[in-house]
Amino acid sequence: MDTNRLGTMPEPKLSKESEHNLVFKPITLDSLSEIEPFLHRQCYRTCDFSIGGIYMWVDYFGYEYCISQDTLFIKGGEEDNLQNTAFAVPVGKLNLQESLPLLKEYCCRHNVPFILSAVPEPAALEIQQLYGCPITELPDWGDYLYNAVDLATLVGHRFNKKRNRVNKFKSTYPDYRYEMITSQNLPEITAFFETYKQEYQKDSLLFTYEESKVVQVLHEYEKLKFEGGALRVSGQIVAFSIGEVIGDTLIVHIEKARKEVAGVYEAINQFYSAQMAEKHPEVKYINREDDAGDAGLREAKLSYNPETILKKYNIALNEYTL
């Protein structure tokens, strides 16, 4: 395979068939049922390959999708530069040597740089080996991956502080109750979050966007088929968590709680992890997503002793023959 770097993007060998293959269209609530089966055909464990990871960030990154030759292609903005068009690693029937040339051809036809963004490390290393190209880590976008048993039980010296915080919550609020999110309590959770938004505002466009999507997720909760849990104290909602299971991994998309309630974040984390681990025995890992470069989030996520951080990379393939 020719891995020589070229000064300009080489003209690909175009075929009439492939010319019509990659036609991207907007991602909507209705299109998720078409996308979802492909998410279960990969094992990267990153949040980008989940319904929540796509749907909650569809407007921020401008995601569009195409299904061709039994393979899912996603186009959007580059992680660290939204002005640049970038693509996710394709997933489905085609392997990387078959799918990436189709994206290269698309980029040539539409005169856009060929950039892959948020590439999971296993795929990034494979692409680097195939084409001899450099890969650039995105340090703010790595996902924190935990052992499911660890978060569900908090057993061991490493989790003494977390376990003590949960016990503090239980002793301080003996009337607490944990419950699954259902159509019956969803209106209360939605009302709780509306109040939460007003009380815990952050001066960040990223977090403002995220909160707007939480509202949308709660509105479309049953259609999205997510699974969540909520905590009550004295009958009132004080925390909730929402996620989905992809393969052997629970991906936690949303976690909100009243900060003045002692130990509430540790409690909702453990109770939800335990509930989902029991309901889904196939779950071995819990992905609590990235920290988006927020120092406070980074400290909080590291304090739970992640099994690993799922690194992601940008790869520019303009100058490489595929």
ROBAKOL-239844 format. One line per 8 residues: number of its first residue (from 1); their letters; for each residue x, y, z of C-alpha. Coordinates in Angstrom, 3 decimals. Example, Ala and Ser with C-alpha at 12.3 -4.5 7.8 and 13.67 -1.06 7.14 Angstrom:
BEGIN
1> as> 12.300 -4.500 7.800 | 13.670 -1.060 7.140
END
This chain:
BEGIN
1> mdtnrlgt> 0.000 0.000 0.000 | 1.303 3.455 -0.938 | 1.744 5.557 2.181 | 3.775 8.324 0.558 | 2.725 11.805 1.542 | 1.562 13.985 -1.340 | 1.515 17.751 -1.593 | -2.163 17.959 -2.542
9> mpepklsk> -5.163 15.721 -2.169 | -4.794 13.052 -4.886 | -7.593 12.551 -7.345 | -9.390 9.341 -6.383 | -10.581 6.738 -8.818 | -14.258 7.549 -8.985 | -16.945 5.040 -9.753 | -20.497 5.784 -10.717
17> esehnlvf> -21.700 3.495 -7.957 | -19.690 5.175 -5.192 | -20.663 8.628 -6.458 | -24.166 8.036 -5.171 | -23.233 6.121 -2.049 | -22.478 8.870 0.456 | -25.417 11.233 0.646 | -25.609 12.749 4.105
25> kpitldsl> -28.862 13.850 5.708 | -29.824 15.437 9.043 | -30.126 13.289 12.147 | -33.611 13.495 13.647 | -35.460 11.671 16.398 | -37.051 9.447 13.763 | -33.735 8.527 12.142 | -32.262 7.161 15.391
33> seiepflh> -33.958 3.791 14.872 | -32.025 3.466 11.609 | -28.739 4.463 13.244 | -28.990 2.446 16.471 | -28.281 -1.071 15.108 | -24.865 0.080 13.853 | -23.908 1.334 17.312 | -24.181 -2.220 18.620
41> rqcyrtcd> -21.823 -3.472 15.913 | -18.750 -1.718 17.341 | -16.867 -2.169 20.589 | -15.036 1.131 21.109 | -17.034 1.895 24.311 | -16.793 5.658 23.675 | -19.855 7.840 24.143 | -19.676 9.073 20.534
49> fsiggiym> -21.038 5.717 19.371 | -24.263 5.861 21.367 | -27.703 7.343 20.774 | -27.176 9.881 23.560 | -23.718 10.817 22.327 | -25.120 11.520 18.887 | -28.574 12.931 19.600 | -27.628 15.180 22.518
57> wvdyfgye> -24.837 16.802 20.494 | -26.445 16.776 17.050 | -26.992 20.541 16.965 | -23.679 21.476 18.594 | -21.605 19.500 16.092 | -24.103 19.649 13.214 | -24.157 15.890 12.803 | -25.504 14.306 9.626
65> ycisqdtl> -25.493 10.650 8.680 | -25.376 8.314 5.727 | -25.881 4.565 5.543 | -24.174 2.944 2.598 | -23.122 -0.650 1.966 | -24.443 -1.631 5.401 | -22.100 0.899 7.044 | -22.861 4.033 9.075
73> fikggeed> -21.043 7.264 8.209 | -21.401 10.398 10.374 | -20.332 13.913 9.412 | -20.141 16.960 11.681 | -17.838 19.588 13.117 | -14.317 18.804 14.285 | -14.158 18.377 18.064 | -11.751 21.253 18.734
81> nlqntafa> -12.755 23.396 15.739 | -16.426 23.333 14.805 | -15.764 25.300 11.620 | -13.948 22.323 10.126 | -15.941 19.470 8.628 | -14.924 16.142 10.127 | -16.098 12.544 10.113 | -16.506 9.803 12.678
89> vpvgklnl> -14.896 6.450 12.068 | -17.400 4.478 9.969 | -18.941 1.425 11.634 | -20.687 -1.495 10.016 | -19.937 -4.081 7.359 | -17.072 -2.277 5.622 | -13.647 -2.360 7.244 | -11.508 0.786 7.443
97> qeslpllk> -9.612 -0.002 4.239 | -12.956 -0.152 2.446 | -14.846 2.702 4.153 | -12.186 5.416 4.428 | -11.607 5.667 0.637 | -15.338 6.369 0.257 | -14.994 9.301 2.654 | -11.864 10.478 0.829
105> eyccrhnv> -13.789 10.421 -2.440 | -16.637 12.378 -0.843 | -14.201 15.029 0.418 | -12.605 15.373 -3.021 | -15.971 15.827 -4.680 | -17.105 18.417 -2.144 | -13.720 20.136 -1.816 | -13.435 19.717 1.952
113> pfilsavp> -10.422 18.479 3.928 | -10.552 14.839 4.947 | -10.435 14.895 8.751 | -11.466 12.152 11.132 | -12.373 13.432 14.606 | -12.878 11.781 17.999 | -11.332 8.594 16.644 | -11.170 5.901 19.357
121> epaaleiq> -7.626 4.773 20.098 | -7.899 1.253 18.598 | -9.134 2.680 15.284 | -6.587 5.512 15.378 | -3.714 3.063 15.809 | -5.043 0.884 13.003 | -5.304 3.878 10.665 | -1.811 5.002 11.621
129> qlygcpit> -0.463 1.536 10.839 | -2.334 1.370 7.518 | -1.339 4.761 6.152 | 1.669 5.948 8.170 | -0.143 9.110 9.217 | 0.270 11.037 12.489 | -2.553 10.997 15.017 | -3.311 13.917 17.341
137> elpdwgdy> -4.790 13.243 20.773 | -7.788 15.281 21.960 | -7.036 15.463 25.711 | -10.283 17.219 26.688 | -12.484 14.601 25.040 | -11.245 11.314 26.496 | -14.001 9.254 28.162 | -13.628 8.029 31.749
145> lynavdla> -14.255 4.289 31.847 | -14.894 2.509 35.165 | -15.306 -1.057 36.303 | -19.062 -1.501 36.807 | -18.635 -3.509 40.013 | -16.490 -0.734 41.486 | -19.137 1.944 41.031 | -22.007 -0.328 42.011
153> tlvghrfn> -20.415 -1.467 45.299 | -17.689 1.070 46.235 | -15.813 -1.785 47.885 | -12.176 -1.363 48.886 | -9.804 1.213 50.327 | -9.789 3.251 47.100 | -13.447 4.096 47.629 | -13.430 4.866 51.367
161> kkrnrvnk> -14.265 8.538 50.853 | -17.029 7.805 48.374 | -18.509 5.101 50.576 | -18.418 7.442 53.572 | -20.237 10.088 51.567 | -22.980 7.635 50.626 | -23.314 6.561 54.237 | -23.502 10.218 55.254
169> fkstypdy> -26.344 10.699 52.789 | -28.209 7.670 54.136 | -27.854 8.714 57.783 | -28.681 12.372 57.153 | -31.730 11.593 55.018 | -33.144 8.308 56.339 | -36.383 8.834 54.404 | -34.570 8.809 51.051
177> ryemitsq> -35.971 6.682 48.253 | -34.358 5.592 44.998 | -36.604 4.748 42.057 | -36.415 4.160 38.322 | -37.517 6.940 35.992 | -40.945 6.145 34.576 | -43.726 7.999 32.805 | -45.288 8.539 36.245
185> nlpeitaf> -42.393 10.454 37.822 | -41.036 12.048 34.635 | -43.050 15.284 35.088 | -41.569 15.727 38.581 | -38.053 15.141 37.280 | -38.620 17.641 34.476 | -39.864 20.224 36.989 | -36.857 19.509 39.213
193> fetykqey> -34.488 20.148 36.348 | -36.176 23.405 35.388 | -35.506 24.652 38.924 | -31.993 23.205 38.864 | -31.142 25.150 35.701 | -32.010 28.428 37.368 | -30.065 27.703 40.552 | -26.880 26.196 39.117
201> qkdsllft> -26.050 28.229 36.062 | -22.558 28.079 34.527 | -20.987 30.790 32.412 | -20.252 28.437 29.528 | -21.865 28.100 26.105 | -21.040 24.387 26.144 | -22.900 23.774 29.402 | -25.785 26.035 28.351
209> yeeskvvq> -26.180 23.911 25.243 | -25.958 20.695 27.265 | -28.703 21.842 29.620 | -30.989 22.650 26.701 | -30.516 19.104 25.425 | -31.278 17.640 28.853 | -34.671 19.343 28.606 | -35.142 17.785 25.166
217> vlheyekl> -34.105 14.337 26.397 | -36.619 14.521 29.250 | -39.305 15.573 26.788 | -38.457 12.672 24.440 | -37.413 10.242 27.179 | -39.754 7.376 26.312 | -39.083 7.609 22.583 | -35.326 7.552 23.189
225> kfeggalr> -35.667 4.401 25.310 | -33.060 5.573 27.787 | -32.943 4.179 31.322 | -32.619 6.329 34.409 | -32.991 6.548 38.150 | -33.991 9.270 40.598 | -33.460 9.999 44.292 | -36.040 11.503 46.627
233> vsgqivaf> -35.592 13.094 50.035 | -38.752 13.835 52.026 | -40.696 12.931 48.903 | -38.947 15.512 46.710 | -36.648 14.768 43.764 | -33.067 15.728 44.625 | -31.100 13.916 41.898 | -31.450 11.882 38.725
241> sigevigd> -29.229 10.021 36.281 | -29.892 8.837 32.718 | -27.942 6.561 30.388 | -28.046 3.689 27.922 | -26.375 0.321 27.476 | -24.237 -0.320 24.391 | -22.692 -3.789 24.384 | -20.932 -4.383 27.701
249> tlivhiek> -20.910 -0.700 28.660 | -23.371 1.567 30.445 | -22.898 5.099 29.126 | -24.099 7.742 31.593 | -25.268 10.794 29.668 | -26.895 12.886 32.383 | -26.401 13.248 36.132 | -27.927 16.178 38.025
257> arkevagv> -28.325 16.711 41.774 | -28.851 19.386 44.399 | -25.342 20.263 45.580 | -26.443 21.295 49.065 | -27.725 17.768 49.786 | -24.772 16.054 51.487 | -23.511 12.988 49.618 | -26.226 13.145 46.963
265> yeainqfy> -23.901 12.879 43.966 | -22.115 9.851 45.409 | -25.482 8.295 46.278 | -27.117 8.718 42.868 | -23.945 7.442 41.220 | -23.852 4.258 43.303 | -27.591 3.557 43.310 | -27.905 4.038 39.556
273> saqmaekh> -24.785 1.962 38.848 | -26.078 -0.840 41.069 | -29.541 -0.758 39.511 | -28.193 -0.942 35.961 | -25.593 -3.614 36.777 | -28.320 -5.792 38.262 | -30.724 -5.180 35.386 | -28.048 -5.699 32.739
281> pevkyinr> -25.656 -8.460 33.853 | -23.750 -8.049 30.581 | -22.521 -4.623 31.702 | -18.853 -4.777 32.718 | -17.964 -1.115 32.339 | -19.489 2.293 32.985 | -18.544 5.219 30.775 | -19.082 8.565 32.509
289> eddagdag> -18.026 10.475 29.411 | -15.422 13.232 29.039 | -14.689 16.316 31.123 | -14.687 18.756 28.160 | -11.620 20.398 29.695 | -13.472 21.462 32.862 | -11.045 21.219 35.811 | -13.787 20.525 38.367
297> lreaklsy> -15.287 17.726 36.294 | -11.844 16.260 35.705 | -11.105 16.130 39.426 | -14.498 14.576 40.176 | -14.147 11.902 37.505 | -10.591 11.003 38.528 | -11.690 10.671 42.160 | -13.692 7.572 41.194
305> npetilkk> -10.542 5.715 40.091 | -11.264 5.054 36.418 | -10.155 1.764 34.926 | -8.820 3.783 31.990 | -9.437 6.907 29.971 | -10.607 6.141 26.454 | -8.387 8.404 24.381 | -9.640 9.981 21.172
313> ynialney> -7.711 11.426 18.254 | -7.935 13.686 15.231 | -6.472 12.371 11.994 | -5.934 14.457 8.845 | -5.792 12.198 5.793 | -5.664 14.746 2.968 | -2.082 14.003 2.087 | -2.283 10.236 2.143
321> tl> -3.164 7.808 -0.599 | -5.874 5.429 0.568
END
